[in-house]
Amino acid sequence: MSASLLSLYQRITRWPCGHWLFSRAVCLRAPYFATIAPLFITLEPGRCEVRIRDRRRVHNHIGTVHAIALCNLAELSAGVMTEVTIPSDARWIPKGMSVEYLSRAKGSMHAVATPETPLGMVGGGREWPVCVEVTDPSGTPVFRARITMWVSPRKPR
């Protein structure tokens, strides 16, 4: 697993504002995700929880959280969970995503990413599905994604 990312999370989140600092660090590495201003809540092998606040900049024309903001939230939580779960000699990239919009997304959103199955052997490369469920402040699921990660051996340097 990416010991450096997970150990950074474990160290920095002990500090005041540590979750915010970690979230900003991730967005420095992958700047597009800063558009949703994520806040990492939990990160461990096999699980990542991320929240976004209800802000006008993530709204669509009808005042709900935009579909693409939900997709960004899902891809971010799935990607970071994958990074800290796979072996350090492996790498990953999203290969595909299917989504379901279950109801209007109003308020702050809470995403939970977990693997659909154990990773098993990477071999020459394999698909690994990650499930993400996004809930509203009442805990009602509003969005689901299934992101297929391609996990393969890291090329030697």
N, C-alpha and C positions, 0 to 999 in steps of 0.2 A: 504494500500500500504506500501511498505517498506520505511517508512519515513526516516530511517537512511541513506539508499543509496541515495535517492533523495535529502535529505537535505545536505549530503556530497557533492554531485554534485553541488548543488546550492551555497554552501559556497565556495568550493575550486575553482570553475571556475571563481570566481571574481579575483583571484590572477593572477599575471603574471605566465605563464606556467601552469595555473590551469587545463586546459583540459588535458594536458600531464600528470600531477600528478594524476588526477582522473583515467585516462586510465591505468597508472602503478599500482594504487591501485587495480583496478579490476583484473588485470593480476596477482597480488600477491595472490588474493583470488582464482583465477582459472588459474593456471600457463600455461596450454596448449595454451591459447589464446595469450600469449606473442609471440608465434611463428610467428604471423602475424603483431605484433607491431601496434595494433589498436590505433586510436585517436577518442575519443568521441567528437562529434560536438554538438549534441542536445540530451537532455534527459528530458522527461516529461511524465506524465501518458498518455499512448496511442501512444507514438512516441519515437523512438531512432534512431539517425543518427550516423554512425561510418564510418571513412575513414581508408584505408590503403594505404601507399605509394607504388609506383612502385619500387620494390627492387628485386635484383636477387634471394634472398632467398625465395620469394614467386612464382618464375617462374617455369614453367615446361620445358621440353626439347625443345620446339619450341619458347620459349621466351615470352609466355603469362602468365597471372596469373593462377596458378594451380587451378584445380577444387576443390580440398580439401581446399585450402586457401579461396576460395569463400564460401564454406560450413561453414568453421569456422567463417568467417565474418558474415554470415547469422545467425548462431546459437548464436553467441555472442550478436548481436544487438537484436534479438528476445528475448533472455533470460533476458537481462537487462531491456528491455521494459516491459516484463512480470512482473519482480520483482517489478518495481515501479508502476505498474498499479493494480495488484490484491490486495484485502484487506489484512491487516496485519495478520489476523487469517487464511490465506490460504498459501499454498505452491505450487510449480510447479516443473515439470520435463518434458523435451522433450520426446514425445512418438513416434514421427515419423517425417520424412521430405521427401518431394518430391521436386525435383529441375528441372529447365529447363535452359539449356545453350543456350542463344539466339544468341550470336556472340562472336568472339574472345575478350577476356578480356585483353586489352592493356592499360597500364598506371595506375594511381592511381584509386582506386575503392571507391565508395561512396554507402553505404548501408542505406536504410530506412526501419525500421520495424514498422508495424502498425497492430493492430488486424483486423481480417477479419470481426468480428461481436462484438458487445458489450458483455462483460463477462456475465452479468446476475447473477443469483444465483449459488453459488458453490455447495450447497447441500452436498451430500456424495462424490462428485467428478465429474468432467466433462471434456470433451475435449474442447479446445479453440484454434482455428486456428489463427496463426499469419503469415502475409504475409511480405516477405522481397524482395525488389527490389534493385538490385545493378547496378549502372551506371558507365560508364567510364568518363574521363574528359570532353567529349563533351556533356554529359547528356544522351547518348544513353544507353538504358537498355541492359546489357550483360548477366544477370543472374537473375532468380527469384526462390524463395523458398517459400514453404508453410510448416510451421512447426506446428505440432499438439502438443500443450502443454497439459499435464494432470494437472489440477488444482484441489486441494483437500483441505479439512480442515487440518490445522496444528495440529499435535498431541500435547496434553497438556504436559507441562513439569513437 
